[in-house]
């Protein structure tokens, strides 16, 4: 009994756990000859061999090496490395190979292993059971073997032994740390390590360079018989080609991947394959083929209950204009799945964007209010901006919408730049059309058709030509919602029949395209004017019906202020001679309250234009009377109101635009084009912006606001001219 107790006690005995700082103190005490190894070890209750290992590791790599856990020791139960690699290469050579088939091959080669053993090896090398939230990774988990190998490699990198570190990393089954791979030159790495390194560089490398590297790695993997890994390199190629708008090349690689996969049972890879087929075919406007693969994705999604796949399917639905499906997918993730806060915020942004398309503006605003900008990825900031711009457009707030479209251009970077450029151009053209400036809207759309053609953005090109009345929707596309809506709108405009208009409106409502309908309809005012003339309902929001394009008598003034003041009313030159003060006041009001329901506090106007006057209000009323008369502006459209608070000058139904706003928008487009590498297009925009200046703005205006604006505009002109030069 006593012996058993002693044996039990001995088994439970472990060395006391010491703080790291105490270990350093003990080691330095030994090194400073404060006692022998055995004496010091005995005094603290540890084996002298343990202390000897501490000292050795401290001498080899200092404190960092001491922090490292004991070196990984390969289990005696594991088979030799050569046999493990042989099992791994079976799967690499034949991606569709099952464990049963691998077992038969093993037995034929007089090598005995279980199903479980084969599965464990394939999992170790990242060939099966990869992370569900990141199906393109070639690793499953950070095993002790991998962690130990990476720790040793870091020490070698610290000593500058990059080749030795690379040799060590190349022997590992997989890698989970991109930072360590980035420190080693690519030429020292094996094809698999190069692939993992490229995966971690996806967001930091220019797309063309990324594509070339991915292709080179894929071919190297194929040459070495790593066909399974080559599938992942192929997907990375496709991601780059998707941004580069090369759908034909995407299909080539997709067909190759499909052939490589064969009858592979990996549902996640199969889903990704179908997903990219949809994107490629929709870019080529082969919508019937795209819908075939949408159906295949839909069948697979039920067996993939993970946020990544449902979000991807929601994104996919937007490619084929199934926006209600997108909303369903995003909401399901938020309500029924465990997700990180950053994912939740991203989904709120996507929901807001889609609700802006479906015309559910209240819901769009609701989701926007739930977004915390500090917790979202920078790539999605522009989606917030454009969603808010769409809300402003529907509310009739054209000036704010215009500023936001311009802001989205200013902030556009990286892979989304082309799409944001198209979206902003379309948004600004819609605003110009809403203001009944058809010539300006059409000129903007025509200008960017060649760029869309260069980028092979076929859907975008078709949309611009449709809005310019340059094309009819092809017969093979009319069965798909967004294209069918364009066809119905074209038909309603041609026939001017209320029945055709209501058919188009109801179709848009039923298919989640009401927001698109609201933004398209400004390009087809004839049918709305016809309905209004007949006294029939248009079913449009009242704010949209107030747009000048639907109210031909609504005054729209365009002020050219970048030189001597010139005034245009409803696109006709107005021979109005204003005094310097009248001109300064008109410009001030146009830039600060240039659309209906905007106002300026009278106190601010008094302080700027009549700082020492005893009766500034009388001066204002007299000035307003003169301006209204000279501009032929109905008196009820500019009204001074006095309530319980401060008195205000209200805009009750007149629109003002200026060439300074045009200058800023043109500059924003020029800078975006420059970031996209389109110097030829950018140069034209820069020259157009500079051409707007006919002289010194606010030359005879000496009020504080005008002086500050003159300095601001001229400083901006000087800065941009220097940058252009």
VOGU-3710 file (C-alpha; in Angstrom, 3 decimals, decimal comma):
1> xxxxxxxxxx> 0,000/0,000/0,000  2,765/2,373/0,912  4,629/1,560/-2,302  1,580/2,280/-4,347  1,230/5,656/-2,642  4,907/6,453/-3,313  4,572/5,499/-6,991  1,405/7,587/-7,275  3,105/10,553/-5,627  6,096/10,263/-7,924
11> xxxxxxxxxx> 3,857/10,266/-10,966  2,146/13,414/-9,816  5,385/15,254/-9,096  6,181/18,162/-11,414  8,684/20,961/-11,230  7,369/24,131/-9,588  6,050/26,740/-12,048  8,260/29,799/-11,881  7,553/33,261/-13,331  9,594/34,039/-16,435
21> xxxxxxxxxx> 11,462/36,865/-14,675  12,461/34,437/-11,890  13,863/32,006/-14,490  16,042/34,802/-15,926  17,274/35,677/-12,427  18,198/32,016/-11,714  20,018/31,580/-15,062  21,978/34,815/-14,670  22,868/33,783/-11,114  24,393/30,563/-12,445
31> xxxxxxxxxx> 26,205/32,384/-15,250  27,614/34,841/-12,684  28,992/31,843/-10,739  26,786/32,192/-7,668  26,754/28,427/-7,314  27,018/25,155/-9,190  24,252/23,839/-11,462  23,209/21,150/-8,915  23,296/23,559/-5,937  21,090/26,184/-7,599
41> xxxxxxxxxx> 18,686/23,553/-8,975  18,346/21,920/-5,535  17,737/25,261/-3,813  14,672/25,998/-5,980  13,377/22,411/-6,157  13,975/21,519/-9,807  16,092/18,919/-11,583  19,604/20,053/-12,507  18,863/18,777/-16,050  15,927/21,197/-16,298
51> xxxxxxxxxx> 18,172/24,076/-15,263  20,820/22,895/-17,741  18,231/23,030/-20,584  17,194/26,541/-19,531  20,802/27,739/-19,569  21,464/26,133/-22,953  18,408/27,713/-24,562  19,235/31,086/-22,992  22,757/30,947/-24,433  21,442/29,919/-27,871
61> xxxxxxxxxx> 18,810/32,623/-28,341  18,449/34,808/-25,260  15,130/35,589/-23,592  13,048/34,937/-26,742  14,439/31,435/-27,112  13,813/30,754/-23,420  10,153/31,793/-23,834  9,720/29,146/-26,506  8,016/25,964/-25,394  9,913/22,696/-25,487
71> xxxxxxxxxx> 10,755/21,640/-29,022  8,141/19,593/-30,793  8,901/15,869/-30,788  7,434/13,818/-33,557  5,214/11,043/-32,191  6,603/7,527/-32,484  3,173/6,412/-33,675  3,435/8,557/-36,821  4,722/6,893/-39,942  7,972/7,991/-41,612
81> xxxxxxxxxx> 7,893/11,360/-43,400  8,477/9,774/-46,805  5,388/7,593/-46,472  3,327/10,552/-45,188  4,350/12,585/-48,206  3,518/9,661/-50,481  -0,031/9,561/-49,055  -0,265/13,352/-49,424  0,922/13,202/-53,053  -1,821/10,684/-53,888
91> xxxxxxxxxx> -4,434/13,363/-53,091  -2,409/16,117/-54,729  -2,115/14,148/-57,950  -5,819/13,210/-57,974  -7,937/15,859/-56,163  -11,115/13,719/-56,390  -9,455/10,723/-54,702  -11,359/9,321/-51,698  -9,859/7,672/-48,614  -11,263/4,304/-49,780
101> xxxxxxxxxx> -9,510/4,629/-53,127  -6,299/5,735/-51,400  -6,544/2,707/-49,090  -6,729/0,351/-52,088  -3,664/1,978/-53,670  -1,789/1,651/-50,360  -2,595/-2,055/-50,098  -1,505/-2,600/-53,705  1,849/-1,102/-52,713  2,067/-3,380/-49,646
111> xxxxxxxxxx> 1,543/-0,468/-47,310  -1,060/-0,843/-44,551  -2,855/2,232/-43,152  -6,383/2,925/-41,953  -9,014/5,290/-43,360  -8,490/7,447/-40,288  -4,736/7,555/-40,853  -5,129/8,676/-44,466  -7,660/11,350/-43,441  -5,339/12,616/-40,675
121> xxxxxxxxxx> -2,450/13,032/-43,132  -4,594/14,832/-45,706  -5,972/17,109/-43,017  -2,479/17,873/-41,722  -1,522/19,081/-45,210  -4,693/21,123/-45,632  -6,178/18,864/-48,305  -9,421/18,196/-46,419  -11,476/19,905/-43,689  -10,162/23,425/-44,221
131> xxxxxxxxxx> -11,575/26,406/-42,263  -15,249/26,864/-43,104  -14,964/30,655/-43,065  -12,027/30,693/-45,495  -12,248/27,863/-48,040  -9,264/29,046/-50,087  -6,736/28,483/-47,292  -4,398/25,508/-47,648  -4,208/24,699/-43,947  -6,590/23,361/-41,333
141> xxxxxxxxxx> -5,162/24,331/-37,938  -1,973/25,474/-36,250  -0,620/22,117/-35,011  2,261/21,854/-32,480  4,524/20,713/-35,316  3,748/23,824/-37,381  3,963/26,172/-34,384  7,349/24,782/-33,367  8,679/24,954/-36,923  7,610/28,574/-37,302
151> xxxxxxxxxx> 9,194/29,501/-33,955  12,512/27,977/-35,011  12,272/29,731/-38,379  11,740/33,090/-36,667  14,944/32,596/-34,699  16,831/31,774/-37,891  15,365/34,840/-39,629  16,477/36,944/-36,664  20,028/35,718/-37,247  19,768/36,459/-40,972
161> xxxxxxxxxx> 19,779/32,787/-41,981  16,956/33,107/-44,524  17,866/30,036/-46,588  17,918/27,780/-43,540  14,617/29,259/-42,355  13,095/28,587/-45,791  14,340/24,965/-45,752  12,734/24,458/-42,367  9,420/26,015/-43,475  9,368/24,045/-46,740
171> xxxxxxxxxx> 9,368/20,787/-44,739  6,242/21,692/-42,757  2,839/20,304/-43,859  1,291/23,808/-44,053  1,740/27,362/-42,748  -0,722/29,573/-40,917  1,379/32,743/-40,563  1,682/35,072/-43,541  4,032/37,477/-41,754  6,861/34,948/-41,574
181> xxxxxxxxxx> 6,517/34,083/-45,285  6,724/37,738/-46,284  10,181/37,976/-44,682  11,680/35,267/-46,899  12,583/35,819/-50,576  10,205/33,963/-52,871  12,986/32,063/-54,655  13,863/30,180/-51,431  10,336/28,801/-51,018  8,716/25,626/-52,366
191> xxxxxxxxxx> 5,707/25,979/-54,731  3,252/25,289/-51,889  4,885/27,896/-49,639  4,823/30,379/-52,531  1,087/29,776/-52,893  0,488/30,369/-49,177  2,638/33,510/-49,323  0,606/34,850/-52,263  -2,644/34,142/-50,418  -1,542/36,443/-47,593
201> xxxxxxxxxx> -0,483/39,174/-50,087  -3,883/39,379/-51,823  -4,913/42,820/-50,522  -1,455/44,419/-50,764  -0,370/43,705/-54,346  -1,437/45,328/-57,647  -3,941/43,031/-59,352  -1,977/42,550/-62,573  1,164/41,584/-60,665  -0,900/39,335/-58,415
211> xxxxxxxxxx> -2,439/37,613/-61,448  0,960/36,964/-63,039  2,381/35,502/-59,838  -0,676/33,306/-59,322  -0,413/31,973/-62,891  3,306/31,277/-62,509  2,747/29,429/-59,218  -0,153/27,432/-60,697  1,971/26,220/-63,587  4,826/25,355/-61,215
221> xxxxxxxxxx> 2,446/23,324/-59,029  1,055/21,508/-62,082  4,575/20,717/-63,286  5,452/19,205/-59,882  2,263/17,138/-59,720  0,517/19,282/-57,069  -2,793/19,414/-58,949  -4,930/19,855/-55,823  -2,926/22,927/-54,766  -3,020/24,232/-58,345
231> xxxxxxxxxx> -6,816/24,523/-57,973  -6,288/27,133/-55,228  -3,738/29,014/-57,328  -6,319/29,012/-60,127  -8,940/30,574/-57,855  -6,469/33,331/-56,910  -5,952/33,982/-60,635  -9,706/34,264/-61,057  -10,016/36,807/-58,229  -7,481/39,037/-59,998
241> xxxxxxxxxx> -9,157/38,536/-63,394  -12,533/39,407/-61,882  -11,205/42,830/-60,954  -9,459/43,173/-64,330  -12,771/42,364/-66,076  -11,418/39,475/-68,142  -14,414/37,085/-68,141  -13,186/35,075/-71,141  -9,907/34,286/-69,355  -11,858/33,535/-66,173
251> xxxxxxxxxx> -13,872/30,910/-68,046  -10,692/29,312/-69,388  -9,305/28,857/-65,878  -12,700/27,833/-64,459  -12,976/25,091/-67,067  -9,459/23,941/-66,184  -10,298/23,917/-62,455  -13,536/22,051/-63,151  -11,555/19,407/-65,041  -8,986/19,168/-62,227
261> xxxxxxxxxx> -11,711/18,796/-59,591  -13,480/16,000/-61,458  -15,974/14,402/-59,078  -14,474/15,956/-55,974  -16,865/15,889/-53,025  -15,616/19,112/-51,454  -18,853/21,142/-51,313  -17,088/24,398/-50,454  -14,801/24,215/-53,501  -17,716/23,232/-55,713
271> xxxxxxxxxx> -19,664/26,267/-54,438  -16,742/28,599/-55,197  -16,452/27,152/-58,687  -20,135/27,775/-59,454  -19,977/31,216/-57,843  -17,250/32,364/-60,237  -19,033/30,848/-63,220  -21,998/33,112/-62,403  -19,749/36,182/-62,224  -17,976/35,394/-65,494
281> xxxxxxxxxx> -21,145/34,623/-67,457  -22,982/37,688/-66,101  -20,041/39,899/-67,120  -20,376/38,430/-70,632  -24,169/39,057/-70,484  -24,770/35,318/-70,945  -27,520/35,423/-68,352  -29,091/32,043/-69,109  -25,783/30,314/-68,374  -25,324/32,464/-65,277
291> xxxxxxxxxx> -28,752/31,438/-63,952  -27,895/27,745/-64,432  -25,020/28,120/-61,986  -27,076/30,272/-59,609  -29,426/27,293/-59,279  -26,469/24,986/-58,584  -25,216/27,358/-55,868  -28,698/27,470/-54,375  -28,767/23,663/-54,102  -25,399/23,605/-52,345
301> xxxxxxxxxx> -26,023/26,474/-49,916  -28,325/24,395/-47,704  -25,395/22,097/-46,849  -23,090/25,025/-46,055  -24,545/26,663/-42,924  -21,672/29,121/-42,497  -21,642/32,938/-42,826  -19,033/33,021/-45,604  -21,175/31,032/-48,043  -24,469/32,752/-47,277
311> xxxxxxxxxx> -22,860/36,162/-47,616  -21,229/35,065/-50,878  -24,593/33,829/-52,168  -26,159/37,155/-51,168  -23,443/38,971/-53,115  -23,927/36,565/-56,022  -27,644/37,358/-56,178  -26,827/41,005/-56,913  -25,038/39,907/-60,118  -28,330/38,581/-61,490
321> xxxxxxxxxx> -30,527/41,304/-59,915  -32,102/38,996/-57,310  -31,944/41,653/-54,621  -34,669/40,156/-52,435  -32,567/36,985/-52,191  -29,611/39,130/-51,114  -31,623/40,702/-48,297  -32,822/37,256/-47,141  -29,255/35,883/-47,006  -27,767/38,872/-45,168
331> xxxxxxxxxx> -30,578/38,958/-42,608  -30,341/35,208/-41,988  -26,645/35,559/-41,127  -27,316/38,429/-38,695  -30,287/36,755/-37,011  -29,261/33,069/-36,909  -25,467/32,752/-37,101  -22,602/33,591/-34,794  -20,510/36,303/-36,431  -17,883/38,847/-35,473
341> xxxxxxxxxx> -18,843/42,489/-35,060  -16,915/43,520/-38,189  -18,955/41,006/-40,224  -22,184/42,319/-38,691  -21,252/45,884/-39,628  -20,357/44,844/-43,173  -23,729/43,111/-43,562  -25,589/46,209/-42,338  -23,796/48,193/-45,053  -24,726/45,656/-47,717
351> xxxxxxxxxx> -28,342/45,588/-46,530  -28,481/49,387/-46,713  -27,062/49,336/-50,247  -29,524/46,685/-51,450  -32,505/48,428/-49,806  -31,499/51,563/-51,709  -31,826/49,515/-54,915  -35,172/47,978/-53,943  -36,561/51,411/-53,040  -37,025/50,600/-49,339
361> xxxxxxxxxx> -35,500/53,904/-48,239  -36,703/53,768/-44,627  -35,115/50,357/-44,186  -31,979/51,648/-45,887  -31,767/54,484/-43,356  -32,432/52,064/-40,495  -29,488/49,860/-41,471  -27,287/52,909/-42,035  -27,949/54,064/-38,470  -26,730/50,715/-37,123
371> xxxxxxxxxx> -23,359/51,091/-38,850  -20,471/52,136/-36,620  -17,917/53,617/-39,017  -14,994/52,902/-36,681  -15,656/49,153/-36,916  -15,956/48,768/-40,677  -13,389/47,982/-43,328  -12,234/50,923/-45,443  -13,351/49,191/-48,649  -16,987/49,497/-47,512
381> xxxxxxxxxx> -16,928/53,208/-46,639  -17,814/54,119/-50,219  -20,800/51,787/-50,133  -22,130/53,797/-47,180  -21,571/57,043/-49,066  -23,351/55,909/-52,238  -26,233/54,407/-50,209  -26,731/57,734/-48,438  -26,524/59,527/-51,803  -29,336/57,313/-53,132
391> xxxxxxxxxx> -31,477/58,195/-50,102  -30,858/61,904/-50,643  -31,803/61,550/-54,320  -35,119/59,902/-53,397  -35,763/62,666/-50,842  -35,163/65,332/-53,491  -31,966/66,549/-51,827  -29,935/66,755/-55,025  -27,190/69,014/-53,691  -26,298/66,621/-50,856
401> xxxxxxxxxx> -26,515/63,621/-53,204  -24,147/65,370/-55,610  -21,622/66,053/-52,835  -21,709/62,404/-51,749  -21,206/61,049/-55,263  -18,234/63,391/-55,510  -16,948/62,226/-52,109  -17,145/58,590/-53,207  -14,872/59,508/-56,128  -12,440/61,249/-53,775
411> xxxxxxxxxx> -12,199/58,174/-51,556  -12,219/55,526/-54,292  -9,143/53,323/-54,091  -7,930/49,912/-55,191  -10,048/47,126/-56,599  -13,413/48,962/-56,328  -12,265/52,121/-58,111  -13,709/51,234/-61,524  -17,144/50,322/-60,186  -17,234/53,428/-57,986
421> xxxxxxxxxx> -16,231/55,594/-60,930  -19,126/54,184/-62,960  -21,572/54,548/-60,056  -20,561/58,159/-59,375  -20,732/59,154/-63,055  -24,188/57,600/-63,316  -25,300/59,333/-60,107  -24,090/62,771/-61,247  -25,745/62,274/-64,653  -29,027/61,367/-62,919
431> xxxxxxxxxx> -28,854/64,573/-60,880  -28,173/66,667/-63,995  -31,132/64,996/-65,708  -33,350/65,561/-62,661  -32,493/69,278/-62,971  -33,646/69,075/-66,599  -30,081/69,479/-67,909  -30,305/66,760/-70,522  -27,419/68,075/-72,611  -25,074/68,041/-69,606
441> xxxxxxxxxx> -26,251/64,583/-68,440  -25,868/63,034/-71,894  -22,434/64,607/-72,385  -21,232/63,042/-69,127  -22,526/59,574/-70,044  -21,102/59,742/-73,582  -17,704/60,810/-72,277  -17,314/57,648/-70,199  -18,583/55,098/-72,727  -15,064/54,591/-74,191
451> xxxxxxxxxx> -13,673/53,956/-70,690  -16,333/51,346/-69,958  -15,495/49,725/-73,280  -11,798/49,685/-72,402  -12,577/48,022/-69,053  -14,848/45,483/-70,796  -17,714/46,470/-68,492  -20,419/45,165/-70,850  -23,366/45,526/-68,501  -22,375/49,081/-67,630
461> xxxxxxxxxx> -21,894/49,939/-71,320  -25,335/48,541/-72,146  -26,893/50,590/-69,349  -25,256/53,856/-70,472  -26,351/53,272/-74,076  -29,868/52,465/-72,874  -30,044/55,754/-70,940  -28,699/57,585/-73,994  -31,379/55,904/-76,162  -28,602/54,423/-78,301
471> xxxxxxxxxx> -29,691/50,802/-78,018  -32,652/48,505/-77,483  -32,326/45,671/-74,969  -31,415/42,475/-76,887  -34,095/39,798/-77,063  -31,971/37,210/-75,217  -31,719/39,496/-72,150  -35,342/40,555/-71,864  -36,233/37,592/-69,632  -33,978/38,858/-66,839
481> xxxxxxxxxx> -35,330/41,396/-64,383  -33,023/44,413/-64,707  -32,918/44,150/-68,502  -36,646/43,496/-68,710  -37,279/46,642/-66,664  -35,204/48,658/-69,149  -37,196/47,116/-72,009  -40,529/47,993/-70,326  -39,425/51,584/-69,676  -38,333/52,000/-73,272
491> xxxxxxxxxx> -41,665/50,638/-74,446  -43,680/52,922/-72,118  -41,740/55,984/-73,310  -42,310/55,033/-76,942  -46,058/54,325/-76,656  -46,883/56,895/-73,906  -49,592/54,493/-72,733  -50,390/54,538/-69,025  -50,893/50,757/-69,117  -47,302/50,229/-70,265
501> xxxxxxxxxx> -45,998/52,593/-67,583  -47,888/50,815/-64,785  -46,626/47,466/-66,108  -43,053/48,741/-65,784  -43,694/50,216/-62,325  -45,360/47,075/-60,953  -42,616/44,876/-62,392  -39,988/47,001/-60,639  -41,877/46,811/-57,347  -42,399/43,038/-57,493
511> xxxxxxxxxx> -38,766/42,316/-58,411  -37,090/44,605/-55,899  -36,023/47,228/-58,460  -38,048/50,254/-57,349  -34,955/52,273/-56,406  -33,501/51,587/-59,859  -36,833/52,631/-61,400  -36,750/55,959/-59,509  -33,277/56,752/-60,817  -34,002/55,595/-64,381
521> xxxxxxxxxx> -37,288/57,450/-64,763  -35,633/60,897/-64,827  -34,175/59,908/-68,218  -37,707/59,204/-69,513  -39,717/62,255/-68,417  -42,104/62,110/-71,394  -44,273/59,357/-69,911  -44,480/61,109/-66,512  -45,374/64,464/-68,114  -48,025/62,671/-70,169
531> xxxxxxxxxx> -49,573/61,085/-67,061  -49,520/64,395/-65,170  -51,195/66,134/-68,098  -53,939/63,485/-68,080  -54,300/63,786/-64,299  -53,275/60,171/-63,701  -51,178/58,980/-60,730  -47,483/58,281/-61,304  -46,942/56,377/-58,009  -43,595/58,198/-57,614
541> xxxxxxxxxx> -42,493/59,741/-54,282  -43,595/63,373/-54,050  -39,976/64,534/-53,693  -39,063/62,976/-57,053  -42,154/64,444/-58,726  -40,935/67,917/-57,729  -37,761/67,553/-59,809  -37,515/70,243/-62,519  -37,459/67,536/-65,212  -41,114/66,827/-64,324
551> xxxxxxxxxx> -41,960/70,495/-63,643  -40,817/72,479/-66,653  -41,729/75,814/-65,047  -39,545/75,247/-61,968  -36,720/77,812/-62,219  -33,213/76,345/-62,410  -30,423/78,935/-62,356  -26,857/78,195/-63,317  -24,313/80,758/-62,098  -20,897/81,017/-63,712
561> xxxxxxxxxx> -18,857/82,526/-60,910  -15,302/81,588/-62,001  -14,821/84,986/-63,635  -17,370/87,724/-64,281  -20,779/86,634/-63,068  -22,939/85,097/-65,798  -26,476/83,849/-65,114  -28,495/81,228/-66,972  -32,160/80,467/-66,301  -33,404/77,088/-67,462
571> xxxxxxxxxx> -30,324/76,838/-69,708  -30,942/80,216/-71,390  -28,614/83,173/-70,879  -30,183/85,866/-68,719  -29,174/89,456/-69,429  -29,259/90,601/-65,835  -26,945/93,331/-64,562  -26,373/92,888/-60,849  -24,410/95,202/-58,601  -21,329/93,679/-56,897
581> xxxxxxxxxx> -23,268/93,300/-53,641  -26,265/91,739/-55,375  -23,962/89,341/-57,193  -22,094/88,416/-54,004  -25,397/87,843/-52,183  -26,789/85,677/-54,998  -23,627/83,517/-55,110  -23,663/83,184/-51,319  -27,259/81,982/-51,370  -26,692/79,667/-54,364
591> xxxxxxxxxx> -23,787/77,868/-52,695  -25,373/77,622/-49,257  -29,102/77,128/-49,950  -29,228/76,220/-53,614  -32,257/73,919/-53,592  -35,781/73,835/-52,099  -36,215/73,504/-48,314  -32,748/74,927/-47,605  -32,310/78,154/-45,641  -29,781/80,634/-44,250
601> xxxxxxxxxx> -30,062/82,345/-40,859  -30,551/86,081/-41,418  -28,105/87,027/-38,678  -25,274/85,455/-40,697  -26,260/87,465/-43,786  -26,495/90,686/-41,778  -23,054/90,232/-40,244  -21,480/89,611/-43,639  -23,240/92,142/-45,910  -24,390/94,887/-43,502
611> xxxxxxxxxx> -22,160/94,609/-40,411  -22,682/98,203/-39,225  -26,216/98,827/-40,426  -29,002/99,883/-38,068  -31,697/98,351/-40,317  -30,094/95,292/-41,970  -33,450/93,593/-42,480  -34,784/96,481/-44,577  -31,574/96,401/-46,615  -32,044/92,681/-47,183
621> xxxxxxxxxx> -35,672/93,029/-48,284  -34,801/95,778/-50,749  -31,908/93,731/-52,129  -34,135/90,642/-52,486  -36,766/92,657/-54,357  -34,165/93,905/-56,843  -32,671/90,431/-57,357  -36,083/88,812/-57,900  -36,975/91,443/-60,474  -33,695/91,150/-62,390
631> xxxxxxxxxx> -33,766/87,332/-62,332  -37,507/87,167/-63,138  -37,866/85,016/-60,034  -41,377/84,560/-58,550  -41,485/86,313/-55,183  -42,914/83,379/-53,240  -39,845/81,197/-53,934  -37,491/83,195/-51,665  -39,191/83,991/-48,366  -38,053/85,560/-45,089
641> xxxxxxxxxx> -39,683/83,729/-42,177  -39,773/84,773/-38,537  -40,677/82,191/-35,947  -39,997/81,688/-32,266  -36,316/81,185/-33,036  -34,021/83,058/-35,376  -35,301/84,561/-38,622  -34,314/82,729/-41,801  -34,249/83,182/-45,557  -35,939/80,113/-47,054
651> xxxxxxxxxx> -35,677/78,588/-50,494  -39,217/77,539/-51,372  -38,757/76,032/-54,808  -35,801/77,246/-56,854  -32,611/75,388/-57,849  -29,172/76,964/-58,172  -26,033/75,345/-59,583  -22,607/76,899/-60,182  -19,557/76,266/-62,325  -17,522/76,019/-59,107
661> xxxxxxxxxx> -19,471/72,846/-58,226  -18,788/71,628/-61,764  -15,076/72,417/-61,246  -14,914/70,329/-58,054  -16,776/67,386/-59,604  -14,532/67,421/-62,681  -11,421/67,500/-60,484  -12,729/64,553/-58,429  -13,188/62,544/-61,638  -9,719/63,544/-62,871
671> xxxxxxxxxx> -8,044/62,402/-59,635  -9,958/59,106/-59,623  -8,915/58,453/-63,222  -5,333/59,270/-62,330  -5,416/56,736/-59,467  -6,799/54,194/-61,934  -3,788/54,794/-64,184  -5,905/56,414/-66,918  -3,697/59,433/-67,648  -5,286/60,154/-71,047
681> xxxxxxxxxx> -8,816/60,397/-69,611  -7,564/62,217/-66,506  -5,761/64,838/-68,614  -8,983/65,686/-70,469  -10,835/66,145/-67,183  -8,079/68,338/-65,713  -8,070/70,555/-68,805  -11,866/70,802/-68,741  -11,741/71,832/-65,070  -9,130/74,548/-65,714
691> xxxxxxxxxx> -11,051/75,757/-68,768  -13,995/76,725/-66,519  -11,968/79,675/-65,207  -12,597/82,815/-67,250  -10,937/85,211/-64,843  -10,602/85,998/-61,155  -13,748/85,003/-59,202  -15,387/87,526/-56,827  -13,189/90,260/-58,286  -15,350/93,214/-57,194
701> xxxxxxxxxx> -16,762/91,602/-54,062  -15,163/92,635/-50,765  -17,443/91,188/-48,089  -15,725/88,713/-45,751  -17,426/85,615/-47,186  -16,547/86,536/-50,803  -12,931/87,324/-49,911  -12,557/83,969/-48,151  -14,176/82,115/-51,059  -11,921/83,857/-53,578
711> xxxxxxxxxx> -8,841/82,827/-51,580  -10,139/79,252/-51,224  -10,944/78,831/-54,929  -7,697/80,382/-56,184  -5,637/78,306/-53,714  -7,395/75,169/-54,907  -6,764/76,125/-58,539  -3,067/76,788/-57,856  -2,617/73,489/-55,980  -4,303/71,422/-58,690
721> xxxxx> -2,427/73,221/-61,483  0,890/72,422/-59,768  -0,126/68,773/-59,292  -1,205/68,542/-62,923  2,049/70,063/-64,168
//
